[in-house]
Each structure stands twice: as structure tokens, then as C-alpha cells.
Amino acid sequence: MLAALAATPGYAHAQPTDLFYERMVMSAADARCRLFAPDVAAALAAATAQARGAALRAGTSSDLLRETERIARERAGLVDCRSQDITTAAARVRTAFSGFARLSRLTYAGDVADWQADRDVGRTARWRLAQEASFGPDRMNFGLAGRQGVEALLAVAEFADGAQPYAARLVLRDHARSPGPYLDRYAGGSTNGLPLSRRLPPRSALKAYGAAARSPAGNDLLPKGAVSGWAFRFPDAAARELASLDPREAVAVEFLFPGDLTRRAYVEVGDFAAGRAFLEVGSR
């Protein structure tokens, strides 16, 4: 049991499923035994989400991960919170993740695109968790942005021809119509290299969130080198839904123009949930 509880961020040679199991055991043990301070618990939660994403991208099935989580919670429920084993394991995790909790910036690598996380706070708006995307000659920054630790889900785009979209919508898988990811009939193994355009289900299994607000983009949020662009803010529910998706999936931002024209940018779901949890570390 001690070996199963002794997971740390530096467990470099563990298989992704093993790493998810070990971190899940410690998270479940913490929920039961109150082992860690809030910042360490939040850092562990972020790392657990990251390990889950790595396991899925490596080809582990969702069913196996659900079973792994069930076993981890079951094992954690059997430990004596006052035992020497749990005390020793908790001390190791506390040492490792206290350093992780002090990080202010982190890159979450994906199959195609990365998420850049930034926990620093300030008076000016900044990207807190962002992914860059190019679609044709146009460019977009997408993710969570804000100031003083408050963030909203935004798409900020520069259009090379100066076009002005009148609306935008975030398109993603509808859990009610497609309970699992639709990876272009992907049957197993690593998803590395699978284009983002082939990671969405057909239109019949999609749902959309319309942008709640539109405005000219501020210079602090524009894609690098851009001089002007448009910002669209999506509802908070869209961020929660995005975090619930399989990390192998993609979502799309569709910009709508007069004349019934649409330009579509793709975003890899990746470790959005892990990055979002990382942002919470500093607020605990």
C-alpha cells in the first residue's frame, strides 16, 4: 500500500495509468483523512487530472480509467489515517507537491497544441490559460483570461483581411447525444498526429454556446504581433463543459460574418481541466 501511495510529480518512469492510479489514491486518501493543506491538495488534483489526460492520449480506454479510479478510491477507503504508512506517504507527497504549488507558470503539452497556464495575478488583463490557433491566414488566442484572479472564457482573433465578425459560437460534443469522444472512428492507441478537424463528432452530436459579449480586443490579449482584433466572451457554463470533455477531443470556435459566412478555428481540449485546476492552486 505504501508504494501505491507514494506518488510524486517526479515519478518520471511510471506508466500513465499507474501514475493516474497513484495520484488518485492520494487524492482520495486526502479527502478522507485531511492529509494536505489546501494548496498542496489543489496541486495534487491538477496533477491527477494531467495524469488522466496522459493515460487517455496514450491509448488507455475510458472504461479502464473509470475502473482504475474505482479501485483507487476503494483502496484509499481501507487505509488507517493514523498509520505510519499513510503518514510516510503523505510526507513524501507533501514535499514534492509543495514545490509544484509554488510554480506560477506551466505548459501543458498536447498532441497538436499546448495550453499555457499563468497563475500570477495583476491589475491588467492577461491570459491565465491559453492556447494559440491559426486558421487560414487568421489567428486566435483562446482560453481563460482576466485580472486579479478572475477569469472568463474568451476567443480573441485577428483577421488578416480586416473582416469584422458579428458573432461567434463555441461548438463541442453534446454529452447527451454522444457519451464518448468521436475521434474519426479512432479505434485505439495513441492519438498523436490525428488532426483536430477529425476529433469532433458530426453536426448531429454537437452543441453550441453563443458568445455572450463582443468587443474590440485589447492589446494585452491579442495574438502576438497583432495590432487589432475582436474578443468574444462565452458563458461560464461553456468553460465547465469544456473541462468535462475527453482530452483527446477538439472543439471549434466559429466566427460568423455577414453574408452567411463562417470561419472555423480548432482548439485541442488537451489538459484544459488540469490547467484550470492548476489556476485554483493559488486561490486556496
C-alpha positions in Angstrom: 0.0 0.0 0.0 2.8 2.4 0.8 4.2 2.1 -2.7 0.8 2.8 -4.2 0.5 5.9 -2.0 4.0 7.4 -2.7 3.3 9.2 -6.0 5.1 12.4 -6.6 5.4 14.8 -9.6 8.8 13.5 -10.4 7.7 9.9 -10.8 9.2 10.0 -14.3 9.2 6.3 -15.3 5.7 5.4 -14.3 3.2 4.3 -17.0 0.4 6.9 -17.4 -2.3 4.6 -16.0 -0.1 3.8 -13.0 0.6 7.4 -12.3 -3.1 8.3 -12.5 -3.8 5.5 -10.1 -1.2 6.6 -7.6 -2.3 10.2 -7.6 -5.9 9.2 -7.4 -5.2 7.1 -4.3 -3.6 10.0 -2.6 -6.4 12.4 -3.6 -9.0 10.0 -2.2 -7.0 9.4 0.9 -6.7 13.2 1.4 -10.5 13.6 1.0 -10.9 11.0 3.8 -8.0 11.8 6.1 -7.4 15.6 5.5 -3.7 15.0 4.8 -2.8 18.2 3.0 -3.0 21.9 3.1 -5.4 23.4 0.5 -2.6 24.5 -1.9 -1.0 21.0 -1.9 -4.4 19.3 -2.3 -5.2 21.5 -5.3 -1.8 20.9 -6.8 -2.3 17.1 -6.4 -5.8 17.4 -8.0 -4.3 19.3 -11.0 -1.6 16.6 -11.4 -4.1 13.8 -11.1 -6.1 15.4 -14.0 -3.0 15.7 -16.0 -2.1 12.1 -15.5 -5.6 11.1 -16.6 -5.2 13.0 -19.8 -1.8 11.5 -20.5 -3.2 8.0 -20.0 -6.1 8.6 -22.4 -3.7 10.1 -25.1 -1.5 7.0 -24.7 -4.4 4.8 -25.7 -5.9 3.8 -22.3 -9.6 3.3 -22.6 -12.1 5.5 -20.6 -13.6 2.3 -19.1 -10.3 1.2 -17.8 -9.6 4.6 -16.2 -13.0 4.6 -14.6 -12.2 1.1 -13.1 -8.8 2.3 -12.0 -10.4 5.3 -10.2 -12.9 3.0 -8.5 -10.1 0.7 -7.3 -8.0 3.7 -6.1 -10.9 5.1 -4.1 -11.7 1.7 -2.7 -8.0 1.2 -1.6 -7.9 4.6 0.0 -11.0 3.8 1.9 -9.2 0.9 3.6 -6.2 2.8 5.0 -5.9 3.8 8.6 -5.5 7.6 8.6 -3.2 7.3 11.6 -0.9 4.6 10.3 2.8 5.0 9.7 2.4 4.1 6.1 -0.1 6.8 5.3 2.0 9.3 7.4 5.1 8.5 5.5 3.5 8.6 2.0 1.7 11.8 2.8 5.0 13.4 3.9 6.6 12.4 0.6 3.7 13.8 -1.5 3.6 17.0 0.7 7.3 17.6 0.0 7.0 17.1 -3.7 3.8 18.9 -4.4 4.6 21.9 -2.1 7.2 22.8 -4.7 4.7 22.2 -7.5 2.2 24.5 -5.7 4.8 27.3 -5.8 5.0 27.3 -9.6 3.3 30.3 -11.2 3.6 29.2 -14.9 3.2 25.8 -16.5 3.0 24.4 -20.1 0.5 21.5 -20.6 1.7 19.8 -23.8 -0.9 18.2 -26.1 -0.9 16.1 -29.2 -1.2 19.1 -31.5 -1.3 22.2 -29.3 -0.3 23.3 -25.8 -2.1 25.1 -23.0 0.0 27.9 -21.3 -1.1 28.4 -17.7 -0.2 31.5 -15.7 -1.3 31.8 -12.0 0.3 35.3 -11.5 -2.3 38.0 -10.7 -2.3 41.6 -11.6 -4.3 44.7 -12.3 -4.2 44.3 -16.1 -6.0 41.6 -18.1 -3.8 38.7 -19.0 -4.2 35.2 -20.3 -4.4 32.7 -17.4 -4.8 29.6 -19.5 -4.5 30.0 -23.3 -4.0 28.1 -26.5 -2.9 29.6 -29.8 -4.5 28.6 -33.1 -4.2 29.6 -36.7 -7.0 29.1 -39.3 -6.0 30.1 -42.8 -4.4 33.5 -42.6 -6.2 34.3 -39.4 -5.0 33.8 -35.8 -6.7 33.3 -32.4 -5.9 33.1 -28.7 -8.5 31.1 -26.8 -8.9 30.2 -23.1 -9.3 31.8 -19.7 -8.3 35.4 -19.3 -8.9 38.1 -16.7 -7.3 40.2 -13.9 -6.9 39.8 -10.2 -7.5 36.1 -10.3 -10.9 36.4 -12.0 -11.2 34.9 -15.5 -13.7 34.4 -18.3 -13.6 32.1 -21.3 -12.6 34.2 -24.3 -11.7 33.9 -28.0 -9.6 36.8 -29.3 -9.0 36.7 -33.0 -7.1 38.7 -35.6 -8.5 38.6 -39.2 -5.8 39.1 -41.8 -8.2 40.9 -44.2 -9.7 43.1 -41.5 -13.1 41.3 -41.6 -15.4 42.0 -38.7 -17.4 39.1 -37.3 -20.8 40.0 -35.8 -21.0 36.9 -33.6 -19.1 33.7 -32.5 -20.0 30.3 -31.1 -18.2 27.6 -29.3 -19.0 24.2 -30.8 -18.4 21.0 -28.9 -19.6 17.4 -28.3 -23.0 17.1 -26.7 -22.8 14.5 -23.9 -26.5 13.7 -24.3 -26.1 12.8 -28.0 -22.6 11.2 -27.9 -21.5 9.9 -24.5 -17.9 9.3 -25.6 -15.4 11.1 -27.9 -15.8 10.8 -31.6 -12.2 10.6 -32.9 -13.0 9.9 -36.6 -13.7 6.3 -35.9 -10.4 6.1 -34.0 -10.2 2.6 -32.5 -7.4 2.7 -30.1 -3.7 3.5 -29.5 -2.1 6.9 -29.3 -3.9 9.9 -30.9 -0.6 11.7 -31.6 -0.9 13.3 -35.0 -4.6 13.0 -35.5 -5.8 16.3 -37.0 -8.0 18.4 -34.7 -10.6 18.6 -37.5 -11.1 14.8 -37.1 -11.7 15.0 -33.4 -15.2 16.4 -33.4 -18.4 14.4 -33.8 -20.8 15.0 -36.7 -23.1 18.0 -36.5 -25.9 15.8 -35.2 -23.9 15.2 -32.0 -22.7 18.8 -31.4 -23.9 21.6 -29.2 -23.0 25.3 -29.3 -22.6 28.1 -26.9 -23.1 31.5 -28.4 -20.8 34.3 -27.2 -22.4 36.5 -24.6 -20.4 39.6 -25.4 -18.4 41.0 -28.3 -15.9 43.9 -28.3 -12.7 45.2 -30.0 -9.8 43.3 -28.4 -7.3 44.9 -26.1 -3.7 44.8 -27.0 -2.9 42.7 -23.9 -4.9 39.7 -25.2 -4.3 39.9 -29.0 -2.2 37.2 -30.7 1.5 38.0 -30.8 2.2 40.8 -33.3 -1.4 41.6 -34.0 -2.5 45.2 -33.9 -6.2 44.8 -33.8 -8.9 42.1 -33.5 -12.1 41.0 -31.9 -12.8 39.5 -28.5 -15.8 37.2 -27.7 -16.7 36.1 -24.2 -18.5 32.8 -23.7 -20.7 31.8 -20.7 -19.2 30.2 -17.6 -21.1 27.0 -18.4 -19.1 26.7 -21.6 -15.8 26.5 -19.6 -17.3 23.9 -17.3 -18.4 21.8 -20.3 -15.0 22.2 -22.0 -13.3 20.9 -18.8 -15.6 17.8 -18.8 -14.6 16.6 -22.3 -12.1 13.9 -23.1 -8.6 15.5 -23.5 -8.2 13.8 -26.9 -11.1 15.7 -28.4 -11.2 19.1 -30.1 -13.7 21.9 -30.0 -14.3 24.6 -32.6 -14.8 28.4 -32.4 -16.9 29.6 -35.4 -16.8 33.2 -36.3 -19.9 34.5 -38.1 -19.8 37.2 -40.8 -22.4 39.0 -42.9 -23.4 37.0 -46.0 -23.8 33.8 -44.0 -20.0 33.2 -44.0 -18.2 31.3 -41.3 -14.6 30.9 -40.4 -13.7 28.0 -38.0 -10.8 27.6 -35.7 -10.0 24.4 -33.9 -8.8 24.0 -30.2 -7.4 20.8 -28.7 -9.2 20.0 -25.4 -6.0 18.6 -24.0 -5.2 19.3 -20.4 -7.7 22.2 -20.1 -9.2 20.6 -17.0 -5.7 20.1 -15.4 -4.7 23.7 -16.3 -7.9 25.0 -14.8 -7.2 23.1 -11.6 -3.7 24.5 -11.6 -5.1 28.0 -11.6 -7.0 27.1 -8.5 -3.8 26.2 -6.6 -3.0 29.9 -5.9 -6.5 30.7 -4.7 -6.7 28.0 -1.9 
